[in-house]
Amino acid sequence: MSTLIAVAYDDEYKAEEVRLALLKLQTEHLIELEDAAIVIKDSKGKVKLNQAVNLTAAGATSGGFWGLLVGTLFLSPLFGAAVGAATGAISGAISDIGVDDDFMKNLGETLQPGTSALFVLVREVTPDKVLEKVAPYGGTVLRTSLTKDEEAQLQEVLTNRGVSLENPSAE
């Protein structure tokens, strides 16, 4: 079962920095992510969702390939490719994998303008090594599927490490 973690950051770019750090840790096999999406609330208050995977484009590509293949069998490859791409794009646009888009947008509405939030679904993790890498970014835990104790520990690590690394004299 995957664990949901949503963390808010004090600027529009910090969530993307953390997502990139997590993707690097994934290549080192320290974390296995099911999904990683970002919500940005710009300075005008508009909420934008930034998914890791564009399902519409992926669906169009896959559908185009299969449509071309089936169209070739029926001697109409261009028509098959066009129908396949359109069908794939539609199915990609209406499918939602990972964290629910509406949930992320609704939580994004509660953010202050000029901030961002990172939503991750984690399958497996080596907690001590991953926390060591993401703690310097700080952040505020918005929602998790962790226990209350685990959530409090996560917030403590983000608060303490984020403050102590940015301002060593605060200790």
N, CA, C and O of each residue as an XYZ file, in Angstrom:
684
protein
N       0.840     -1.181      0.000
C       0.000      0.000      0.000
C       0.888      1.248      0.000
O       1.913      1.293      0.680
N       0.491      2.228     -0.750
C       1.259      3.469     -0.865
C       0.904      4.442      0.255
O      -0.189      4.405      0.819
N       1.865      5.311      0.557
C       1.678      6.338      1.574
C       1.596      7.700      0.903
O       2.450      8.050      0.089
N       0.569      8.466      1.245
C       0.401      9.812      0.710
C       1.074     10.808      1.643
O       0.896     10.760      2.860
N       1.855     11.716      1.050
C       2.455     12.805      1.819
C       2.309     14.085      0.994
O       2.715     14.127     -0.167
N       1.733     15.118      1.592
C       1.592     16.423      0.948
C       2.292     17.453      1.826
O       1.965     17.610      3.002
N       3.267     18.158      1.234
C       4.052     19.138      1.979
C       4.009     20.477      1.251
O       4.205     20.536      0.037
N       3.750     21.552      1.997
C       3.704     22.902      1.429
C       5.052     23.586      1.611
O       5.759     23.352      2.592
N       5.395     24.438      0.641
C       6.654     25.188      0.669
C       6.361     26.667      0.484
O       5.329     27.047     -0.069
N       7.289     27.499      0.956
C       7.065     28.940      1.010
C       7.335     29.687     -0.291
O       7.229     30.913     -0.317
N       7.677     28.996     -1.359
C       7.785     29.669     -2.650
C       7.297     28.751     -3.764
O       7.041     27.569     -3.535
N       7.171     29.296     -4.960
C       6.586     28.555     -6.083
C       7.508     27.475     -6.645
O       7.036     26.598     -7.368
N       8.797     27.510     -6.338
C       9.754     26.619     -6.986
C      10.291     25.525     -6.078
O      10.873     24.555     -6.565
N      10.110     25.657     -4.781
C      10.685     24.718     -3.825
C      10.125     23.303     -4.005
O      10.877     22.333     -3.910
N       8.834     23.168     -4.260
C       8.238     21.839     -4.432
C       8.872     21.115     -5.619
O       9.101     19.907     -5.559
N       9.154     21.845     -6.692
C       9.812     21.227     -7.860
C      11.227     20.803     -7.508
O      11.677     19.749     -7.959
N      11.937     21.589     -6.720
C      13.289     21.217     -6.291
C      13.256     19.914     -5.493
O      14.099     19.039     -5.691
N      12.289     19.790     -4.599
C      12.179     18.579     -3.776
C      11.796     17.390     -4.645
O      12.316     16.290     -4.456
N      10.884     17.601     -5.602
C      10.507     16.495     -6.493
C      11.722     16.013     -7.272
O      11.911     14.806     -7.424
N      12.543     16.921     -7.764
C      13.759     16.521     -8.483
C      14.716     15.755     -7.562
O      15.341     14.781     -7.982
N      14.826     16.201     -6.311
C      15.673     15.483     -5.349
C      15.145     14.069     -5.105
O      15.921     13.119     -5.008
N      13.819     13.935     -5.006
C      13.223     12.614     -4.802
C      13.425     11.720     -6.022
O      13.665     10.522     -5.877
N      13.329     12.289     -7.216
C      13.556     11.498     -8.425
C      15.003     11.008     -8.491
O      15.267      9.895     -8.947
N      15.927     11.837     -8.038
C      17.333     11.421     -7.975
C      17.488     10.280     -6.975
O      18.191      9.307     -7.247
N      16.835     10.396     -5.819
C      16.894      9.340     -4.815
C      16.247      8.056     -5.328
O      16.633      6.957     -4.931
N      15.265      8.203     -6.209
C      14.627      7.023     -6.797
C      15.618      6.273     -7.685
O      15.615      5.042     -7.710
N      16.464      7.003     -8.413
C      17.467      6.336     -9.255
C      18.512      5.624     -8.396
O      19.175      4.695     -8.857
N      18.655      6.067     -7.143
C      19.584      5.426     -6.209
C      18.893      4.309     -5.417
O      19.503      3.716     -4.528
N      17.631      4.022     -5.734
C      16.827      2.967     -5.108
C      16.624      3.186     -3.608
O      16.562      2.231     -2.834
N      16.521      4.456     -3.211
C      16.256      4.782     -1.807
C      14.776      5.063     -1.568
O      14.310      5.064     -0.428
N      14.044      5.301     -2.655
C      12.607      5.555     -2.564
C      11.967      5.062     -3.850
O      12.571      5.125     -4.921
N      10.742      4.572     -3.736
C       9.983      4.169     -4.918
C       8.683      4.965     -4.920
O       7.811      4.770     -4.073
N       8.577      5.861     -5.889
C       7.412      6.742     -5.982
C       6.381      6.160     -6.942
O       6.719      5.663     -8.017
N       5.137      6.231     -6.537
C       4.038      5.870     -7.429
C       3.589      7.101     -8.211
O       3.206      7.007     -9.378
N       3.642      8.259     -7.546
C       3.240      9.509     -8.183
C       3.920     10.664     -7.450
O       4.182     10.577     -6.250
N       4.198     11.722     -8.163
C       4.756     12.947     -7.578
C       4.223     14.117     -8.381
O       4.610     14.311     -9.533
N       3.340     14.895     -7.783
C       2.720     16.031     -8.469
C       2.893     17.294     -7.641
O       3.062     17.248     -6.423
N       2.846     18.419     -8.337
C       3.043     19.714     -7.693
C       1.833     20.605     -7.938
O       1.268     20.639     -9.031
N       1.452     21.326     -6.885
C       0.430     22.359     -7.012
C       1.110     23.688     -6.716
O       1.790     23.842     -5.701
N       0.915     24.638     -7.611
C       1.486     25.975     -7.440
C       0.332     26.967     -7.354
O      -0.593     26.939     -8.165
N       0.405     27.835     -6.365
C      -0.552     28.944     -6.295
C       0.260     30.203     -6.582
O       1.024     30.667     -5.736
N       0.088     30.746     -7.776
C       0.911     31.880     -8.189
C       0.541     33.154     -7.433
O      -0.403     33.174     -6.644
N       1.291     34.195     -7.685
C       1.100     35.451     -6.939
C      -0.278     36.070     -7.166
O      -0.724     36.894     -6.367
N      -0.954     35.682     -8.243
C      -2.304     36.186     -8.513
C      -3.380     35.297     -7.886
O      -4.569     35.606     -7.968
N      -2.955     34.180     -7.252
C      -3.909     33.291     -6.606
C      -4.428     32.175     -7.485
O      -5.319     31.433     -7.072
N      -3.893     32.038     -8.690
C      -4.338     30.978     -9.595
C      -3.618     29.672     -9.251
O      -2.399     29.655     -9.082
N      -4.375     28.587     -9.150
C      -3.827     27.282     -8.807
C      -3.507     26.511    -10.081
O      -4.354     26.365    -10.962
N      -2.264     26.016    -10.166
C      -1.812     25.228    -11.317
C      -1.348     23.871    -10.837
O      -0.686     23.762     -9.805
N      -1.692     22.844    -11.580
C      -1.305     21.478    -11.268
C      -0.225     21.038    -12.247
O      -0.383     21.194    -13.458
N       0.872     20.490    -11.731
C       1.990     20.045    -12.566
C       2.220     18.569    -12.298
O       2.835     18.196    -11.299
N       1.718     17.727    -13.203
C       1.851     16.280    -13.059
C       3.198     15.806    -13.570
O       3.791     16.427    -14.452
N       3.674     14.715    -13.021
C       4.937     14.127    -13.476
C       4.768     13.488    -14.849
O       5.708     13.466    -15.643
N       3.570     12.966    -15.135
C       3.312     12.280    -16.398
C       2.121     12.932    -17.083
O       1.065     13.100    -16.473
N       2.288     13.300    -18.343
C       1.196     13.852    -19.132
C       0.428     12.690    -19.752
O       0.849     12.135    -20.767
N      -0.705     12.321    -19.138
C      -1.455     11.161    -19.590
C      -2.094     11.369    -20.961
O      -2.259     10.408    -21.712
N      -2.454     12.600    -21.297
C      -3.052     12.870    -22.602
C      -2.047     12.596    -23.717
O      -2.372     11.925    -24.696
N      -0.835     13.108    -23.572
C       0.201     12.885    -24.590
C       0.583     11.414    -24.671
O       0.755     10.872    -25.763
N       0.716     10.765    -23.512
C       1.074      9.346    -23.506
C      -0.021      8.516    -24.173
O       0.272      7.588    -24.927
N      -1.281      8.851    -23.895
C      -2.401      8.139    -24.503
C      -2.458      8.344    -26.005
O      -2.739      7.408    -26.753
N      -2.191      9.576    -26.454
C      -2.208      9.866    -27.892
C      -1.108      9.100    -28.612
O      -1.334      8.567    -29.699
N       0.071      9.040    -28.022
C       1.185      8.315    -28.640
C       0.877      6.832    -28.733
O       1.035      6.221    -29.790
N       0.437      6.257    -27.626
C       0.117      4.835    -27.603
C      -1.051      4.517    -28.546
O      -1.004      3.553    -29.309
N      -2.093      5.343    -28.479
C      -3.249      5.131    -29.349
C      -2.901      5.269    -30.818
O      -3.402      4.516    -31.653
N      -2.037      6.238    -31.140
C      -1.603      6.418    -32.529
C      -0.874      5.200    -33.055
O      -1.086      4.785    -34.194
N      -0.009      4.621    -32.220
C       0.724      3.422    -32.626
C      -0.231      2.265    -32.905
O      -0.164      1.632    -33.959
N      -1.126      1.993    -31.941
C      -2.048      0.876    -32.110
C      -3.039      1.135    -33.244
O      -3.412      0.206    -33.960
N      -3.465      2.377    -33.412
C      -4.357      2.711    -34.522
C      -3.678      2.518    -35.869
O      -4.298      2.032    -36.815
N      -2.402      2.898    -35.959
C      -1.642      2.689    -37.182
C      -1.526      1.206    -37.493
O      -1.682      0.795    -38.642
N      -1.253      0.405    -36.474
C      -1.114     -1.034    -36.662
C      -2.422     -1.655    -37.134
O      -2.438     -2.411    -38.106
N      -3.514     -1.338    -36.451
C      -4.819     -1.882    -36.843
C      -5.236     -1.327    -38.209
O      -5.777     -2.059    -39.037
N      -4.983     -0.036    -38.443
C      -5.316      0.569    -39.736
C      -4.558     -0.078    -40.880
O      -5.100     -0.211    -41.977
N      -3.329     -0.479    -40.653
C      -2.537     -1.153    -41.685
C      -3.169     -2.483    -42.041
O      -3.185     -2.872    -43.209
N      -3.691     -3.185    -41.044
C      -4.345     -4.469    -41.305
C      -5.580     -4.301    -42.190
O      -5.909     -5.182    -42.985
N      -6.260     -3.158    -42.042
C      -7.476     -2.912    -42.825
C      -7.233     -1.942    -43.976
O      -8.181     -1.357    -44.501
N      -5.976     -1.767    -44.373
C      -5.566     -0.974    -45.530
C      -5.923      0.515    -45.412
O      -6.187      1.175    -46.418
N      -5.929      1.031    -44.196
C      -6.178      2.447    -43.992
C      -5.330      2.937    -42.806
O      -5.866      3.310    -41.763
N      -4.000      2.931    -42.982
C      -3.135      3.249    -41.842
C      -3.268      4.688    -41.330
O      -3.204      4.904    -40.120
N      -3.449      5.665    -42.200
C      -3.560      7.047    -41.735
C      -4.835      7.273    -40.937
O      -4.828      7.933    -39.898
N      -5.928      6.713    -41.440
C      -7.194      6.835    -40.720
C      -7.094      6.128    -39.370
O      -7.562      6.651    -38.358
N      -6.494      4.957    -39.354
C      -6.325      4.198    -38.112
C      -5.477      4.939    -37.108
O      -5.788      4.964    -35.917
N      -4.387      5.554    -37.593
C      -3.501      6.297    -36.693
C      -4.226      7.505    -36.105
O      -4.092      7.796    -34.917
N      -4.995      8.209    -36.942
C      -5.724      9.385    -36.468
C      -6.777      9.004    -35.429
O      -6.883      9.647    -34.385
N      -7.547      7.972    -35.711
C      -8.577      7.523    -34.773
C      -7.930      7.009    -33.492
O      -8.404      7.299    -32.394
N      -6.848      6.247    -33.633
C      -6.151      5.720    -32.454
C      -5.577      6.821    -31.585
O      -5.675      6.760    -30.360
N      -4.971      7.838    -32.211
C      -4.388      8.949    -31.445
C      -5.481      9.725    -30.710
O      -5.314     10.089    -29.545
N      -6.592      9.975    -31.389
C      -7.693     10.707    -30.764
C      -8.275      9.915    -29.597
O      -8.526     10.471    -28.528
N      -8.486      8.628    -29.802
C      -9.032      7.773    -28.744
C      -8.071      7.697    -27.561
O      -8.488      7.779    -26.406
N      -6.783      7.540    -27.858
C      -5.781      7.477    -26.794
C      -5.693      8.765    -26.009
O      -5.562      8.744    -24.785
N      -5.764      9.897    -26.708
C      -5.704     11.191    -26.035
C      -6.905     11.386    -25.114
O      -6.765     11.878    -23.994
N      -8.067     11.000    -25.586
C      -9.278     11.125    -24.764
C      -9.191     10.228    -23.543
O      -9.498     10.661    -22.433
N      -8.775      8.979    -23.737
C      -8.691      8.072    -22.590
C      -7.620      8.539    -21.614
O      -7.789      8.396    -20.403
N      -6.516      9.097    -22.120
C      -5.470      9.622    -21.243
C      -5.953     10.822    -20.457
O      -5.620     10.977    -19.282
N      -6.739     11.675    -21.102
C      -7.229     12.888    -20.438
C      -8.225     12.576    -19.324
O      -8.271     13.283    -18.318
N      -9.023     11.519    -19.498
C     -10.041     11.228    -18.478
C      -9.551     10.243    -17.423
O     -10.215     10.068    -16.401
N      -8.410      9.596    -17.641
C      -7.911      8.692    -16.607
C      -7.096      9.486    -15.601
O      -6.453     10.482    -15.932
N      -7.143      9.020    -14.379
C      -6.406      9.697    -13.310
C      -5.720      8.630    -12.480
O      -6.371      7.850    -11.784
N      -4.410      8.605    -12.560
C      -3.675      7.666    -11.739
C      -2.961      8.443    -10.648
O      -2.697      9.636    -10.797
N      -2.652      7.776     -9.569
C      -1.939      8.446     -8.487
C      -2.871      9.280     -7.635
O      -4.017      8.906     -7.387
N      -2.362     10.419     -7.190
C      -3.113     11.315     -6.307
C      -4.242     11.973     -7.104
O      -4.043     12.420     -8.234
N      -5.413     12.021     -6.503
C      -6.595     12.582     -7.149
C      -6.409     14.068     -7.461
O      -6.061     14.852     -6.578
N      -6.640     14.449     -8.710
C      -6.454     15.835     -9.152
C      -7.338     16.813     -8.382
O      -6.882     17.889     -7.994
N      -8.599     16.443     -8.161
C      -9.516     17.339     -7.450
C      -9.042     17.568     -6.010
O      -9.121     18.684     -5.495
N      -8.554     16.519     -5.374
C      -8.022     16.635     -4.018
C      -6.861     17.630     -4.001
O      -6.795     18.499     -3.132
N      -5.942     17.497     -4.971
C      -4.785     18.392     -5.015
C      -5.200     19.833     -5.287
O      -4.674     20.755     -4.664
N      -6.132     20.035     -6.205
C      -6.588     21.395     -6.511
C      -7.290     22.029     -5.316
O      -7.077     23.204     -5.018
N      -8.127     21.252     -4.633
C      -8.831     21.782     -3.456
C      -7.856     22.154     -2.349
O      -8.006     23.200     -1.717
N      -6.867     21.317     -2.109
C      -5.868     21.629     -1.096
C      -5.005     22.807     -1.549
O      -4.569     23.617     -0.731
N      -4.762     22.896     -2.864
C      -4.003     24.013     -3.421
C      -4.692     25.347     -3.207
O      -4.023     26.371     -3.071
N      -6.014     25.353     -3.176
C      -6.781     26.580     -2.932
C      -6.501     27.137     -1.540
O      -6.635     28.341     -1.322
N      -6.118     26.284     -0.602
C      -5.859     26.735      0.766
C      -4.456     27.331      0.926
O      -4.153     27.925      1.961
N      -3.604     27.178     -0.086
C      -2.244     27.724     -0.006
C      -2.255     29.242     -0.114
O      -3.187     29.830     -0.663
N      -1.217     29.865      0.413
C      -1.024     31.300      0.254
C      -0.517     31.572     -1.167
O       0.174     30.725     -1.733
N      -0.839     32.721     -1.754
C      -0.291     33.056     -3.075
C       1.245     33.078     -3.046
O       1.854     33.522     -2.073
N       1.853     32.589     -4.132
C       3.305     32.559     -4.236
C       3.939     31.362     -3.545
O       5.130     31.385     -3.235
N       3.153     30.314     -3.300
C       3.671     29.116     -2.644
C       3.390     27.883     -3.495
O       2.735     27.967     -4.534
N       3.893     26.741     -3.041
C       3.675     25.490     -3.765
C       3.546     24.343     -2.774
O       3.852     24.485     -1.590
N       3.087     23.206     -3.283
C       2.975     22.000     -2.463
C       3.358     20.797     -3.312
O       3.085     20.753     -4.512
N       3.984     19.837     -2.680
C       4.381     18.594     -3.335
C       3.517     17.469     -2.785
O       3.387     17.308     -1.572
N       2.929     16.695     -3.690
C       2.117     15.535     -3.322
C       2.839     14.302     -3.837
O       3.095     14.186     -5.035
N       3.169     13.383     -2.941
C       3.834     12.153     -3.363
C       3.088     10.950     -2.821
O       2.570     10.961     -1.704
N       3.047      9.907     -3.648
C       2.593      8.597     -3.215
C       3.840      7.728     -3.183
O       4.468      7.494     -4.216
N       4.192      7.260     -2.013
C       5.423      6.503     -1.811
C       5.080      5.028     -1.614
O       4.289      4.676     -0.739
N       5.687      4.168     -2.441
C       5.497      2.723     -2.270
C       6.457      2.170     -1.222
O       6.052      1.475     -0.290
N       7.738      2.493     -1.394
C       8.773      2.028     -0.468
C       9.765      3.152     -0.242
O       9.961      4.007     -1.106
N      10.397      3.144      0.943
C      11.333      4.217      1.257
C      12.348      3.727      2.288
O      12.047      2.880      3.129
N      13.542      4.274      2.203
C      14.552      4.136      3.250
C      14.509      5.470      3.997
O      15.200      6.415      3.616
N      13.700      5.552      5.061
C      13.369      6.845      5.666
C      14.556      7.705      6.091
O      14.586      8.896      5.784
N      15.521      7.138      6.780
C      16.599      7.972      7.306
C      17.410      8.634      6.194
O      17.783      9.801      6.315
N      17.683      7.910      5.124
C      18.485      8.481      4.035
C      17.694      9.503      3.221
O      18.244     10.516      2.789
N      16.415      9.239      3.014
C      15.583     10.167      2.242
C      15.337     11.443      3.040
O      15.441     12.542      2.495
N      15.013     11.312      4.320
C      14.767     12.497      5.150
C      16.007     13.375      5.242
O      15.899     14.601      5.269
N      17.169     12.764      5.290
C      18.421     13.525      5.335
C      18.563     14.428      4.113
O      19.084     15.539      4.216
N      18.100     13.952      2.956
C      18.236     14.724      1.712
C      17.155     15.782      1.537
O      17.413     16.825      0.936
N      15.944     15.538      2.052
C      14.856     16.497      1.836
C      14.644     17.458      3.004
O      13.988     18.487      2.841
N      15.180     17.143      4.161
C      15.004     18.004      5.336
C      15.502     19.432      5.124
O      14.848     20.362      5.595
N      16.635     19.655      4.435
C      17.096     21.035      4.264
C      16.106     21.949      3.536
O      16.202     23.171      3.647
N      15.163     21.378      2.800
C      14.178     22.189      2.093
C      13.090     22.700      3.030
O      12.352     23.621      2.679
N      12.984     22.108      4.222
C      11.942     22.516      5.156
C      10.576     22.087      4.673
O      10.445     21.051      4.020
N       9.561     22.863      4.981
C       8.209     22.564      4.534
C       7.256     22.346      5.688
O       7.662     22.145      6.833
N       5.969     22.393      5.352
C       4.905     22.172      6.321
C       4.044     21.022      5.835
O       3.520     21.062      4.722
N       3.896     20.009      6.654
C       3.082     18.848      6.279
C       1.617     19.272      6.233
O       1.068     19.762      7.220
N       0.993     19.077      5.072
C      -0.426     19.419      4.910
C      -1.316     18.226      5.220
O      -2.244     18.329      6.023
N      -1.036     17.098      4.587
C      -1.824     15.877      4.758
C      -0.914     14.680      4.557
O       0.044     14.734      3.786
N      -1.224     13.598      5.259
C      -0.520     12.333      5.049
C      -1.471     11.193      5.370
O      -2.535     11.387      5.958
N      -1.059     10.007      4.971
C      -1.766      8.803      5.407
C      -0.926      8.087      6.466
O      -1.177      6.925      6.785
N       0.067      8.786      7.003
C       0.888      8.257      8.090
C       0.096      8.293      9.389
O      -0.942      8.950      9.474
N       0.590      7.585     10.401
C      -0.022      7.691     11.721
C       0.271      9.085     12.270
O       1.148      9.782     11.759
N      -0.450      9.489     13.295
C      -0.228     10.817     13.875
C       1.202     10.959     14.397
O       1.812     12.018     14.248
N       1.735      9.912     15.001
C       3.109      9.967     15.518
C       4.119     10.111     14.381
O       5.043     10.920     14.464
N       3.940      9.321     13.318
C       4.856      9.406     12.177
C       4.771     10.778     11.509
O       5.788     11.342     11.105
N       3.556     11.307     11.396
C       3.374     12.633     10.797
C       4.060     13.707     11.644
O       4.702     14.609     11.106
N       3.926     13.609     12.955
C       4.570     14.577     13.849
C       6.092     14.478     13.741
O       6.778     15.500     13.757
N       6.624     13.270     13.633
C       8.071     13.086     13.474
C       8.552     13.690     12.159
O       9.598     14.337     12.116
N       7.791     13.479     11.092
C       8.149     14.052      9.796
C       8.174     15.576      9.879
O       9.119     16.207      9.406
N       7.141     16.171     10.478
C       7.096     17.624     10.596
C       8.245     18.143     11.445
O       8.813     19.192     11.143
N       8.590     17.426     12.496
C       9.705     17.838     13.351
C      11.018     17.844     12.569
O      11.815     18.773     12.695
N      11.240     16.809     11.763
C      12.470     16.744     10.957
C      12.516     17.896      9.960
O      13.549     18.547      9.809
N      11.397     18.150      9.278
C      11.364     19.236      8.291
C      11.562     20.590      8.958
O      12.271     21.447      8.430
N      10.943     20.784     10.107
C      11.057     22.064     10.801
C      12.470     22.276     11.352
O      13.078     23.320     11.115
N      12.979     21.312     12.068
C      14.289     21.460     12.696
C      15.431     21.530     11.699
O      16.292     22.404     11.803
N      15.448     20.635     10.752
C      16.547     20.620      9.780
C      16.462     21.815      8.854
O      17.480     22.417      8.512
N      15.252     22.158      8.449
C      15.111     23.306      7.563
C      15.577     24.588      8.214
O      16.244     25.396      7.568
N      15.245     24.797      9.480
C      15.646     26.005     10.201
C      17.136     25.985     10.488
O      17.824     26.980     10.259
N      17.648     24.852     10.991
C      19.049     24.811     11.408
C      20.006     24.934     10.229
O      21.095     25.489     10.379
N      19.624     24.428      9.061
C      20.524     24.535      7.914
C      20.467     25.913      7.279
O      21.469     26.390      6.746
N      19.313     26.555      7.328
C      19.207     27.890      6.724
C      19.779     28.953      7.656
O      20.325     29.958      7.202
N      19.648     28.723      8.968
C      20.113     29.709      9.931
C      20.787     28.978     11.092
O      20.155     28.748     12.123
N      22.069     28.607     10.938
C      22.755     27.825     11.961
C      22.765     28.482     13.331
O      22.862     27.769     14.330
N      22.673     29.782     13.429
C      22.716     30.448     14.724
C      21.416     30.278     15.511
O      21.358     30.623     16.692
N      20.374     29.750     14.867
C      19.090     29.575     15.531
C      19.102     28.413     16.509
O      18.169     28.276     17.300
N      20.131     27.570     16.480
C      20.146     26.400     17.359
C      20.526     26.748     18.762
O      20.584     25.869     19.622
